[in-house]
Amino acid sequence: MVALDLGICLLVASEFLPASVLPRMAADLGVSEGTAGLAVAATAIAGAVTAPSIAVLLPRTDRRLVLIGLLAAAAVSDLAVALAPAFAVVLVSRLVLGVAIAGYWSFAFGAGVQAMPGRERLVSTSLSVGVSLATIVAIPLASIGADTAGWRVVFGVAAAFTVVSLVFLVAVFPAVPAHPSAGLVMMRSALRNPLLIAGLVMIVLAALGNFVAYPYIRLAIMRVTPGDSAWLLLAWGFGGLLGNLAAGALATRLRLASAAAPLLLSASLAVTGYAVGVPMLVVGVVSWGIAFSMIPVATQLWVARAEREHTESAMSLQVTAFQIAITVGSAVGGTVVDGHGVAAALTVGAVCAVLSGIGFAALRPSRSPA
């Protein structure tokens, strides 16, 4: 489990590294900061395309070997960015990273459950804790590293740590044979499940609620208290750890967890967007971290229960839903912020999230026992 967690932690850290080093990267490569931001969007777009297709392309390959190959691709991507002579090389490399992230997310849950049967809640919660550690530790450290040693060094270090993660996975993780029906047959069967499709729509709405707002969280904080961004962002991250644990604790009441998380997200976005003082802002930001980090755990378990026979394909579709939300949400949020301000963007996110919560409350992930 630690090997899987380390891999996802490093992949997520790599995904958001450009946000930590953006000004220096843009200046060094001779592009605007807005153009440099495409390095994150490219990763999300590649992930959205890859997630539903990678299992179709590798229907019989041992999932352990696939995970190892994806970590190797991520390491190559980070190294290529570190050595990139031009921004075009950065974009191509980030597309490779998007493939690695989407594939790893799609296979990690199923591989973890096969390696540790009956521990679905542990696997899902642990993977999400890996994501939280990336946002709390790795991304702030990357920002400090870029200021002291340079952004290229940061990507080089990320590549080195990813190789360490790959070696660890090789050393400790058992072989995980592919499901007999893996591939196109499994994907078609999953797509014929109306309950799963309805759940995926709710996942898109929940993730969209967050990503319409999250790129602009610093603006929301600075509206109330310009000098407290750093520690409030850290508070958001620690709220995320609490959210992981809360979702794991509520996993036996999955309908409640999957509905409560986006409803709490909606309320926290509204509080953050219209906070009139620091105490109110702290409540909103910490609740936001808790709520959003509950969503990946709860929805991963939800789709696994809604599509028990074709979990691998269900996981890949969940990843696609998140990557679409990241891409669309950032674009929509930017438009709203430019036209109406950051509070309006958080309001749009709150509306999306509340619709998701209502939808999940109306859906039953499974009528059979957990």
GIBELZI-V172925 format. One record per residue. RES is the residue in three letters. PHI is phi in whole degrees, -180 to 180 (* if undefined). OMEGA is omega in radians with two decimals (999 if undefined). NEAR is the number of other ideal C-beta (glycine too) atoms within 10 Angstrom. Layout:
# GIBELZI-V172925
res->RES phi->PHI omega->OMEGA near->NEAR
res->RES phi->PHI omega->OMEGA near->NEAR
This chain:
# GIBELZI-V172925
res->MET phi->* omega->3.11 near->18
res->VAL phi->-63 omega->3.12 near->11
res->ALA phi->-63 omega->3.10 near->18
res->LEU phi->-64 omega->-3.11 near->26
res->ASP phi->-63 omega->-3.13 near->20
res->LEU phi->-63 omega->3.12 near->20
res->GLY phi->-62 omega->-3.10 near->26
res->ILE phi->-70 omega->3.10 near->23
res->CYS phi->-61 omega->-3.11 near->22
res->LEU phi->-70 omega->3.12 near->27
res->LEU phi->-65 omega->3.14 near->29
res->VAL phi->-67 omega->3.08 near->22
res->ALA phi->-59 omega->3.13 near->25
res->SER phi->-64 omega->-3.12 near->28
res->GLU phi->-59 omega->-3.05 near->24
res->PHE phi->-104 omega->3.10 near->16
res->LEU phi->-57 omega->-3.14 near->29
res->PRO phi->-56 omega->3.12 near->24
res->ALA phi->-65 omega->-3.13 near->16
res->SER phi->-79 omega->-3.03 near->21
res->VAL phi->-120 omega->-2.94 near->24
res->LEU phi->-54 omega->-3.08 near->19
res->PRO phi->-59 omega->-3.11 near->12
res->ARG phi->-69 omega->3.11 near->17
res->MET phi->-62 omega->-3.11 near->27
res->ALA phi->-61 omega->-3.12 near->20
res->ALA phi->-65 omega->-3.10 near->13
res->ASP phi->-68 omega->-3.09 near->15
res->LEU phi->-92 omega->3.08 near->18
res->GLY phi->73 omega->3.10 near->9
res->VAL phi->-127 omega->3.10 near->18
res->SER phi->-73 omega->3.11 near->9
res->GLU phi->-65 omega->3.08 near->11
res->GLY phi->-63 omega->3.09 near->10
res->THR phi->-66 omega->3.12 near->13
res->ALA phi->-61 omega->3.11 near->22
res->GLY phi->-63 omega->3.08 near->19
res->LEU phi->-64 omega->3.11 near->16
res->ALA phi->-62 omega->3.06 near->27
res->VAL phi->-80 omega->-3.14 near->21
res->ALA phi->-62 omega->-3.14 near->17
res->ALA phi->-61 omega->3.13 near->21
res->THR phi->-64 omega->-3.13 near->31
res->ALA phi->-65 omega->3.14 near->23
res->ILE phi->-64 omega->3.12 near->18
res->ALA phi->-61 omega->3.12 near->20
res->GLY phi->-65 omega->-3.13 near->28
res->ALA phi->-64 omega->-3.14 near->21
res->VAL phi->-77 omega->-3.02 near->15
res->THR phi->-76 omega->-2.97 near->24
res->ALA phi->-51 omega->-3.11 near->27
res->PRO phi->-79 omega->-3.03 near->18
res->SER phi->-106 omega->-3.01 near->17
res->ILE phi->-67 omega->3.11 near->22
res->ALA phi->-68 omega->3.09 near->27
res->VAL phi->-68 omega->-3.13 near->16
res->LEU phi->-78 omega->-3.12 near->11
res->LEU phi->-126 omega->-2.99 near->18
res->PRO phi->-70 omega->-3.03 near->17
res->ARG phi->-117 omega->-3.07 near->10
res->THR phi->-75 omega->3.06 near->17
res->ASP phi->-52 omega->-3.05 near->15
res->ARG phi->-66 omega->3.05 near->25
res->ARG phi->-63 omega->3.12 near->19
res->LEU phi->-65 omega->3.12 near->13
res->VAL phi->-64 omega->3.13 near->21
res->LEU phi->-62 omega->3.11 near->25
res->ILE phi->-63 omega->3.13 near->18
res->GLY phi->-63 omega->3.13 near->16
res->LEU phi->-69 omega->3.06 near->26
res->LEU phi->-65 omega->3.09 near->27
res->ALA phi->-63 omega->3.11 near->14
res->ALA phi->-63 omega->3.12 near->18
res->ALA phi->-65 omega->3.12 near->29
res->ALA phi->-63 omega->3.10 near->23
res->VAL phi->-63 omega->3.13 near->17
res->SER phi->-61 omega->-3.14 near->28
res->ASP phi->-62 omega->3.13 near->30
res->LEU phi->-66 omega->3.12 near->18
res->ALA phi->-63 omega->3.09 near->18
res->VAL phi->-65 omega->-3.13 near->29
res->ALA phi->-60 omega->-3.09 near->20
res->LEU phi->-104 omega->-2.99 near->13
res->ALA phi->-61 omega->3.08 near->20
res->PRO phi->-84 omega->-3.09 near->8
res->ALA phi->-150 omega->-3.08 near->10
res->PHE phi->-66 omega->3.11 near->18
res->ALA phi->-60 omega->3.11 near->11
res->VAL phi->-67 omega->3.09 near->14
res->VAL phi->-60 omega->-3.11 near->24
res->LEU phi->-61 omega->3.13 near->17
res->VAL phi->-62 omega->3.14 near->14
res->SER phi->-63 omega->3.14 near->23
res->ARG phi->-70 omega->3.02 near->27
res->LEU phi->-63 omega->3.09 near->18
res->VAL phi->-63 omega->3.11 near->19
res->LEU phi->-62 omega->3.11 near->29
res->GLY phi->-59 omega->3.08 near->26
res->VAL phi->-62 omega->-3.11 near->21
res->ALA phi->-64 omega->-3.12 near->30
res->ILE phi->-65 omega->-3.11 near->27
res->ALA phi->-63 omega->3.13 near->28
res->GLY phi->-66 omega->-3.12 near->28
res->TYR phi->-64 omega->3.09 near->27
res->TRP phi->-59 omega->-3.08 near->27
res->SER phi->-66 omega->-3.03 near->29
res->PHE phi->-98 omega->-2.98 near->26
res->ALA phi->-63 omega->-3.11 near->26
res->PHE phi->-63 omega->-3.13 near->24
res->GLY phi->-62 omega->3.13 near->23
res->ALA phi->-65 omega->3.12 near->24
res->GLY phi->-64 omega->3.14 near->24
res->VAL phi->-68 omega->3.10 near->18
res->GLN phi->-68 omega->3.12 near->19
res->ALA phi->-73 omega->-3.14 near->19
res->MET phi->-132 omega->-3.05 near->15
res->PRO phi->-56 omega->3.09 near->7
res->GLY phi->79 omega->-3.10 near->7
res->ARG phi->-116 omega->-3.08 near->14
res->GLU phi->-56 omega->-3.10 near->19
res->ARG phi->-64 omega->3.11 near->18
res->LEU phi->-63 omega->-3.10 near->15
res->VAL phi->-62 omega->-3.10 near->25
res->SER phi->-64 omega->-3.13 near->26
res->THR phi->-64 omega->-3.11 near->23
res->SER phi->-65 omega->3.11 near->21
res->LEU phi->-62 omega->3.13 near->25
res->SER phi->-70 omega->3.04 near->26
res->VAL phi->-63 omega->3.07 near->21
res->GLY phi->-59 omega->3.09 near->23
res->VAL phi->-65 omega->-3.13 near->22
res->SER phi->-63 omega->3.11 near->23
res->LEU phi->-63 omega->3.10 near->22
res->ALA phi->-63 omega->-3.10 near->22
res->THR phi->-75 omega->-3.09 near->22
res->ILE phi->-82 omega->-3.00 near->18
res->VAL phi->-107 omega->-2.96 near->13
res->ALA phi->-66 omega->-3.06 near->19
res->ILE phi->-69 omega->3.05 near->19
res->PRO phi->-61 omega->3.10 near->15
res->LEU phi->-63 omega->3.11 near->14
res->ALA phi->-63 omega->3.12 near->24
res->SER phi->-63 omega->3.11 near->18
res->ILE phi->-66 omega->-3.13 near->11
res->GLY phi->-62 omega->3.13 near->19
res->ALA phi->-65 omega->-3.14 near->21
res->ASP phi->-73 omega->-3.05 near->14
res->THR phi->-97 omega->-3.04 near->9
res->ALA phi->-113 omega->-3.13 near->12
res->GLY phi->108 omega->-3.05 near->16
res->TRP phi->-68 omega->3.13 near->26
res->ARG phi->-67 omega->3.09 near->17
res->VAL phi->-63 omega->3.13 near->14
res->VAL phi->-59 omega->3.13 near->28
res->PHE phi->-68 omega->3.08 near->28
res->GLY phi->-64 omega->3.10 near->17
res->VAL phi->-65 omega->3.10 near->16
res->ALA phi->-60 omega->3.10 near->26
res->ALA phi->-62 omega->-3.12 near->21
res->ALA phi->-65 omega->3.13 near->14
res->PHE phi->-65 omega->3.11 near->18
res->THR phi->-66 omega->3.05 near->27
res->VAL phi->-64 omega->3.08 near->18
res->VAL phi->-60 omega->3.11 near->13
res->SER phi->-62 omega->3.12 near->23
res->LEU phi->-61 omega->-3.13 near->22
res->VAL phi->-63 omega->3.12 near->13
res->PHE phi->-62 omega->3.13 near->16
res->LEU phi->-63 omega->3.10 near->19
res->VAL phi->-59 omega->-3.02 near->14
res->ALA phi->-74 omega->-2.94 near->8
res->VAL phi->-117 omega->-2.99 near->12
res->PHE phi->-92 omega->-3.11 near->19
res->PRO phi->-79 omega->3.04 near->10
res->ALA phi->-64 omega->-3.14 near->11
res->VAL phi->-130 omega->-3.13 near->20
res->PRO phi->-61 omega->3.08 near->12
res->ALA phi->-67 omega->3.06 near->20
res->HIS phi->-61 omega->-3.11 near->20
res->PRO phi->-55 omega->-3.12 near->10
res->SER phi->-102 omega->-3.10 near->16
res->ALA phi->-61 omega->3.12 near->21
res->GLY phi->115 omega->-3.05 near->18
res->LEU phi->-65 omega->-3.14 near->14
res->VAL phi->-62 omega->3.14 near->15
res->MET phi->-64 omega->-3.12 near->24
res->MET phi->-64 omega->3.11 near->22
res->ARG phi->-61 omega->-3.14 near->13
res->SER phi->-64 omega->3.13 near->15
res->ALA phi->-64 omega->-3.10 near->24
res->LEU phi->-70 omega->3.10 near->17
res->ARG phi->-87 omega->-3.12 near->10
res->ASN phi->-92 omega->-3.07 near->19
res->PRO phi->-64 omega->3.11 near->9
res->LEU phi->-65 omega->3.12 near->17
res->LEU phi->-63 omega->-3.13 near->22
res->ILE phi->-62 omega->3.11 near->13
res->ALA phi->-62 omega->3.11 near->15
res->GLY phi->-64 omega->3.12 near->26
res->LEU phi->-65 omega->3.08 near->23
res->VAL phi->-62 omega->3.12 near->15
res->MET phi->-66 omega->3.10 near->24
res->ILE phi->-65 omega->3.09 near->30
res->VAL phi->-59 omega->-3.14 near->20
res->LEU phi->-64 omega->-3.13 near->22
res->ALA phi->-65 omega->-3.14 near->35
res->ALA phi->-67 omega->3.10 near->29
res->LEU phi->-62 omega->3.10 near->26
res->GLY phi->-55 omega->3.13 near->30
res->ASN phi->-75 omega->-2.96 near->26
res->PHE phi->-83 omega->2.90 near->24
res->VAL phi->-67 omega->-3.00 near->30
res->ALA phi->-105 omega->-2.93 near->32
res->TYR phi->-60 omega->3.12 near->22
res->PRO phi->-59 omega->-3.05 near->20
res->TYR phi->-116 omega->-3.12 near->22
res->ILE phi->-62 omega->3.13 near->21
res->ARG phi->-64 omega->3.10 near->15
res->LEU phi->-64 omega->3.13 near->16
res->ALA phi->-65 omega->3.12 near->27
res->ILE phi->-68 omega->-3.09 near->27
res->MET phi->-66 omega->3.09 near->15
res->ARG phi->-63 omega->-3.09 near->16
res->VAL phi->-100 omega->-3.06 near->19
res->THR phi->-145 omega->-3.01 near->15
res->PRO phi->-59 omega->-3.04 near->9
res->GLY phi->-94 omega->-3.03 near->8
res->ASP phi->-113 omega->-3.06 near->16
res->SER phi->-61 omega->-3.01 near->15
res->ALA phi->-61 omega->-3.07 near->12
res->TRP phi->-74 omega->3.08 near->12
res->LEU phi->-73 omega->3.04 near->24
res->LEU phi->-66 omega->3.06 near->18
res->LEU phi->-65 omega->3.10 near->15
res->ALA phi->-63 omega->3.07 near->18
res->TRP phi->-59 omega->-3.13 near->25
res->GLY phi->-65 omega->3.11 near->20
res->PHE phi->-68 omega->3.00 near->15
res->GLY phi->-60 omega->3.09 near->22
res->GLY phi->-61 omega->3.08 near->25
res->LEU phi->-62 omega->3.09 near->18
res->LEU phi->-62 omega->3.13 near->16
res->GLY phi->-65 omega->3.06 near->28
res->ASN phi->-57 omega->-3.10 near->25
res->LEU phi->-67 omega->3.14 near->17
res->ALA phi->-65 omega->3.13 near->21
res->ALA phi->-65 omega->3.10 near->29
res->GLY phi->-63 omega->3.13 near->21
res->ALA phi->-66 omega->-3.11 near->12
res->LEU phi->-92 omega->-3.04 near->20
res->ALA phi->-63 omega->3.10 near->22
res->THR phi->-75 omega->3.06 near->11
res->ARG phi->-121 omega->-2.92 near->12
res->LEU phi->-66 omega->3.12 near->23
res->ARG phi->-63 omega->3.10 near->18
res->LEU phi->-65 omega->-3.08 near->13
res->ALA phi->-64 omega->-3.08 near->23
res->SER phi->-71 omega->3.08 near->32
res->ALA phi->-86 omega->-3.07 near->21
res->ALA phi->-67 omega->-3.07 near->20
res->ALA phi->-61 omega->3.12 near->29
res->PRO phi->-68 omega->3.08 near->33
res->LEU phi->-66 omega->3.06 near->19
res->LEU phi->-66 omega->3.08 near->21
res->LEU phi->-60 omega->3.14 near->32
res->SER phi->-60 omega->-3.13 near->25
res->ALA phi->-64 omega->-3.10 near->19
res->SER phi->-69 omega->3.08 near->27
res->LEU phi->-65 omega->3.12 near->33
res->ALA phi->-64 omega->3.14 near->19
res->VAL phi->-64 omega->-3.13 near->19
res->THR phi->-65 omega->-3.08 near->30
res->GLY phi->-68 omega->-3.07 near->23
res->TYR phi->-121 omega->3.12 near->16
res->ALA phi->-62 omega->-3.11 near->21
res->VAL phi->-112 omega->3.10 near->8
res->GLY phi->-168 omega->-3.09 near->9
res->VAL phi->-63 omega->3.14 near->13
res->PRO phi->-58 omega->3.12 near->9
res->MET phi->-65 omega->3.12 near->14
res->LEU phi->-65 omega->3.13 near->23
res->VAL phi->-61 omega->3.11 near->21
res->VAL phi->-59 omega->-3.13 near->15
res->GLY phi->-64 omega->-3.08 near->25
res->VAL phi->-68 omega->-3.14 near->25
res->VAL phi->-65 omega->3.10 near->21
res->SER phi->-63 omega->3.08 near->21
res->TRP phi->-60 omega->3.11 near->29
res->GLY phi->-61 omega->3.12 near->28
res->ILE phi->-61 omega->-3.04 near->24
res->ALA phi->-64 omega->-3.07 near->29
res->PHE phi->-66 omega->-3.13 near->27
res->SER phi->-74 omega->3.01 near->29
res->MET phi->-71 omega->-2.99 near->28
res->ILE phi->-64 omega->3.13 near->28
res->PRO phi->-61 omega->-3.14 near->27
res->VAL phi->-66 omega->-3.08 near->29
res->ALA phi->-63 omega->-3.09 near->32
res->THR phi->-74 omega->3.08 near->29
res->GLN phi->-63 omega->3.09 near->27
res->LEU phi->-67 omega->-3.14 near->26
res->TRP phi->-63 omega->-3.11 near->30
res->VAL phi->-70 omega->3.09 near->28
res->ALA phi->-65 omega->3.13 near->24
res->ARG phi->-80 omega->3.12 near->22
res->ALA phi->-70 omega->-3.13 near->23
res->GLU phi->-134 omega->-3.03 near->25
res->ARG phi->-66 omega->-3.04 near->11
res->GLU phi->-82 omega->-3.07 near->12
res->HIS phi->-134 omega->-3.03 near->26
res->THR phi->-62 omega->-3.10 near->22
res->GLU phi->-59 omega->3.10 near->27
res->SER phi->-67 omega->3.11 near->31
res->ALA phi->-62 omega->3.11 near->29
res->MET phi->-63 omega->-3.13 near->23
res->SER phi->-65 omega->3.11 near->28
res->LEU phi->-70 omega->3.06 near->24
res->GLN phi->-64 omega->3.10 near->27
res->VAL phi->-61 omega->3.11 near->27
res->THR phi->-59 omega->3.14 near->23
res->ALA phi->-59 omega->3.14 near->24
res->PHE phi->-67 omega->-3.10 near->26
res->GLN phi->-67 omega->3.06 near->24
res->ILE phi->-62 omega->-3.13 near->21
res->ALA phi->-64 omega->3.11 near->23
res->ILE phi->-62 omega->-3.09 near->24
res->THR phi->-66 omega->-3.09 near->19
res->VAL phi->-70 omega->-3.09 near->17
res->GLY phi->-61 omega->3.14 near->26
res->SER phi->-62 omega->-3.13 near->19
res->ALA phi->-68 omega->-3.14 near->14
res->VAL phi->-65 omega->-3.14 near->17
res->GLY phi->-61 omega->3.12 near->24
res->GLY phi->-62 omega->3.12 near->16
res->THR phi->-63 omega->-3.13 near->13
res->VAL phi->-67 omega->3.13 near->21
res->VAL phi->-61 omega->-3.13 near->21
res->ASP phi->-64 omega->-3.06 near->9
res->GLY phi->-90 omega->-2.99 near->9
res->HIS phi->-135 omega->3.10 near->12
res->GLY phi->102 omega->-3.03 near->16
res->VAL phi->-70 omega->3.13 near->21
res->ALA phi->-62 omega->3.12 near->20
res->ALA phi->-66 omega->3.11 near->14
res->ALA phi->-64 omega->3.12 near->28
res->LEU phi->-67 omega->3.08 near->31
res->THR phi->-66 omega->3.08 near->20
res->VAL phi->-60 omega->3.10 near->22
res->GLY phi->-62 omega->3.14 near->31
res->ALA phi->-64 omega->3.12 near->24
res->VAL phi->-65 omega->3.11 near->17
res->CYS phi->-59 omega->-3.09 near->27
res->ALA phi->-66 omega->-3.12 near->31
res->VAL phi->-68 omega->3.05 near->20
res->LEU phi->-63 omega->3.09 near->18
res->SER phi->-64 omega->-3.14 near->28
res->GLY phi->-61 omega->3.11 near->25
res->ILE phi->-64 omega->3.13 near->15
res->GLY phi->-63 omega->3.13 near->19
res->PHE phi->-65 omega->3.11 near->30
res->ALA phi->-64 omega->-3.12 near->15
res->ALA phi->-85 omega->-3.08 near->11
res->LEU phi->-101 omega->3.02 near->16
res->ARG phi->-109 omega->-3.10 near->11
res->PRO phi->-64 omega->3.13 near->23
res->SER phi->-166 omega->3.06 near->15
res->ARG phi->-96 omega->3.12 near->6
res->SER phi->-94 omega->-3.13 near->7
res->PRO phi->-61 omega->3.13 near->4
res->ALA phi->-65 omega->999 near->12
